[in-house]
Amino acid sequence: MFTLCMRLCNLDVQDLSVTTINQCIPLRELFQDLAPLLWNSFGTIAALLQEIVSIYPVLSPPNLTPIQSNRVCNALALLQCVASHPDTRMLFLNGMFSCDEFVWS
């Protein structure tokens, strides 16, 4: 599991990152500590956010392919896992509010 989280951070190899995200999805229910592992693995949350942000250019005009849609939905599902876990919920919310303040300041 730790190896999967480390592979998520490999932003230079986009296909590897996408494959890794797909491998993590079924583990959400099986591995109870997935959320803390994702949160505490260096660069993992940034990689998931990058996956989401990379979709923005194809939203207008709407040119989102099914593959791109699946990728962003899987990234969102992993972030939802982090946001709903009792050990990472407040860390996630505090981190997200910090991002909002930084972006809009």
C-alpha positions in Angstrom: 0.0 0.0 0.0 2.8 2.4 0.9 4.4 1.6 -2.5 1.1 2.7 -4.2 1.1 6.0 -2.4 4.7 6.6 -3.3 3.9 5.9 -7.0 1.1 8.5 -6.9 3.7 11.2 -6.3 5.5 10.4 -9.6 4.1 13.3 -11.6 6.7 12.8 -14.3 5.1 9.5 -15.4 1.4 10.4 -15.8 0.3 7.0 -16.9 1.9 5.3 -13.9 0.1 7.8 -11.6 -3.3 7.1 -13.3 -2.7 3.3 -13.0 -1.8 3.7 -9.4 -5.0 5.8 -8.6 -7.1 3.1 -10.3 -5.4 0.4 -8.1 -6.1 2.4 -4.9 -9.8 2.8 -5.5 -10.8 -0.8 -4.6 -8.6 -0.6 -1.5 -10.6 2.2 0.1 -13.0 -0.2 1.9 -10.3 -2.9 2.5 -7.6 -0.8 4.0 -8.9 1.3 6.9 -5.8 3.4 7.2 -5.7 4.4 3.5 -6.7 8.0 4.3 -3.9 8.7 6.8 -1.4 7.0 4.6 -2.5 9.2 1.6 -2.5 12.3 3.8 0.9 11.6 5.3 2.7 10.4 2.2 4.7 13.3 0.8 3.2 14.7 -2.4 0.2 12.4 -2.6 -2.4 15.0 -2.0 -0.7 17.4 -4.4 -0.7 14.7 -7.0 -4.4 14.1 -6.6 -5.1 17.8 -6.7 -2.9 18.1 -9.9 -5.0 15.3 -11.4 -8.2 17.3 -10.8 -6.8 20.7 -11.9 -5.5 19.1 -15.2 -9.1 18.5 -16.2 -10.1 22.2 -16.1 -8.9 23.1 -19.6 -11.2 20.5 -21.2 -14.3 21.7 -19.4 -14.9 24.7 -21.5 -15.7 24.0 -24.2 -16.9 20.6 -23.0 -14.4 18.1 -24.4 -14.0 15.7 -21.5 -13.4 12.2 -22.6 -14.7 9.1 -20.6 -11.1 8.3 -19.7 -10.4 11.8 -18.4 -13.7 11.7 -16.5 -12.8 8.4 -14.9 -9.4 9.7 -13.9 -10.8 12.8 -12.2 -13.6 10.8 -10.5 -11.0 8.4 -9.0 -8.9 11.2 -7.8 -11.9 12.8 -6.2 -12.9 9.5 -4.6 -9.5 9.3 -2.9 -9.8 12.8 -1.7 -13.2 12.0 -0.4 -11.7 9.0 1.5 -9.2 11.5 3.2 -12.0 14.0 3.9 -14.3 11.4 5.5 -11.7 9.6 7.7 -11.9 10.7 11.4 -8.1 11.0 11.6 -7.6 13.2 8.5 -10.9 15.1 8.3 -9.9 18.2 10.2 -6.4 18.2 8.6 -8.0 18.0 5.2 -10.5 20.8 5.9 -7.8 23.1 7.5 -5.5 22.4 4.5 -8.3 23.2 2.0 -9.2 26.4 3.7 -5.5 27.4 3.7 -5.5 26.8 -0.1 -8.5 29.0 -0.5 -7.0 31.8 1.5 -3.8 31.6 -0.4 -5.5 31.6 -3.8 -7.9 34.4 -3.1 -5.5 36.7 -1.0 
